[in-house]
Amino acid sequence: MAARIMILNGPNLNFLGIREPHIYGSTTLKEIEANCQELAKYLGISISFHQSNLEGELVNLIQSAHGSADAIIMNPAAYSFTSIALIDALKIFEGPKIEVHISNIHARDELHRHSITSSASTAVICGLGPYGYIAAILAAVQRLGKLPDTVPASLKGLPGEQQSI
């Protein structure tokens, strides 16, 4: 069975390309989604891509991933710094959970430096710009052991590489 990945995007990410381009660049969320879909097709996996400005809707999506997705990739955006509800929902999901931030949150102002949702994530990718989503997909599929044979061995990780947190 092909890997199923749910990609979630939090508040204001629907304004990527317009919102603070000096921090987030000029790439839109639609362009990120198109790149993710292209990679999914190459890897032979399925992805569902969502964005919501509403915390409760994101919680519902995470809960809906139980049984319908093998991994979650999430850019919680502003909720990274405030949402206990997202942490609790993420803890329920048993597959890989990869948190993505377009900017390097550790190099930002004090308010944007500490993601509390990271505590419920398997891994965190930040500062790679939109490519962080691509890196997250590859990491999720690798963690699931579902990278296709066509992927070069160097991208599959080292034999015996630790797979847990």
N, C-alpha and C positions, 0 to 999 in steps of 0.2 A: 504494500500500500504506500502511495506517495505521501510525503510529509505535508501536513496541513498547518499553515502558520497564519495567525491572526496578528495584524499590525494595527495598533491603536495610536491615535494622535490626540493630544489634549487641546486645551483652549488656545485660541488665537493662531494655531498653526494653519488654519484655513487662509490666513493672510500672509503666509510666507511669500516672499518675492516683493512684497510691499512693506511689510512691517520690519523696521530696523534693519535695513539691508547691510549696514555696517557690521552687524552682529551675525545675522542669519543668511546673508547673501541674497542673490536675486532669483534663486530657484524656487519655483512654486511647489505646493504640495501635490498638485496634479502631475507635475514633472517627476517628482519623487515616486509617486505611485506608478507611473509608466515605467520607470527604470526598475522598480521592484517587480512589476509584472513581467518585464522582459527577462530578468534573471530567473524568476520562478519558472517560466517556460523552458529556459535552458536547463534548469536543474530537474525539471519534471515534477515540480511540487505545486501545490495550490496555496494561494494566499487570499485572505480577505483583508481589505484595507478600509479603515474607518477613521473619522474625525468627529469629535464632539467638544463643544464648549461646556457641557454639563457633566459634573462629577458623577451624578447618579447614573447617567447613561453609560459612562465609561465602566462603572461598577457592573452594570447589567451586561455589558459586552464581555467583560472578563469572566463573569459567571457563566455566560453562554458558551465560552470557550471550553468549559468542562465537558468532555465527550465529543466536541466538534473540532478541536484544534490540538495539535501536538506541541506547539510552542507559541508563546506570545512575545511579540516585539512591541515595546511601548515607549513613546515619547510623551511622558505625562505633562510636559510643559510646566506651567505655573503650579499645577497640582503636585509636582515633584517635591515642593517645599512645604506643603500644607496638608496633604490628604492621608489621614489615617484610614479612611474608607477604602482608598485604592490599595494601601498596604494589606489590609485585611482580606480584600478580594484576591489579590495576587497570591497570598499565602495559601489559599484554597487550591489554586491551580498547581498541579504536580509536575508539569513539563517544564522545559527551559523557559525562563523569562528574562529577556534581554532588554535593558533600559537603554534608550538612545537619546542623546542630546546633540543637536547640531553644533552648538558652541561648546567651547571648553568651559564648563561651569566652574571649574576650579580657578580659572583666571578672571572670573567676573567679580562684580561687587559682592559684598558680604551677604546680601539677601539671596543671591543666586548661586552660592557656593556649596551648599549642603543639601543634597537630595535625600529626603527621608524615605522615599519609595525605593531607593537603592537597597535598603535593608531586606526587601522581599524579592530582590532580583537575583538571578543566577550570575549575571554579568552586566557591566555598564560600559557603554561606548560613548565617548564624548569628544568633541573637538574635531571630528572628521568632516564636518559639514554634511551635506546630503549623502555622501558616500557612507556615512555611519549606518544608514539603513541597509546598504548592500553588505557591509561587513557583518551586520547583525543577522541577516538572512543566512549568509554562509556559516556563521558561527552556530546558529540554531540548527541548521540541517546537519552540520558536522557533529554537534552534540547528540543529535538523534540517531547518528550512524547511518544517515540516508543520502550522503553525497554520492552522485552517480559515478560509475567507473570512468566516465569521460573527463572528470575533474582530475587535474594533475595531482600526483601523490603529495607534492609539496604543499598543496592547499588542504590536504586531508588531516594534517597534524601528525605528530610523531607517534610511533607505536608505543602503547602503554601510557599515553598521555592521560593525566588525571581528568576524569569526566565529571566529578562532583564539585560542589561549591568549595 
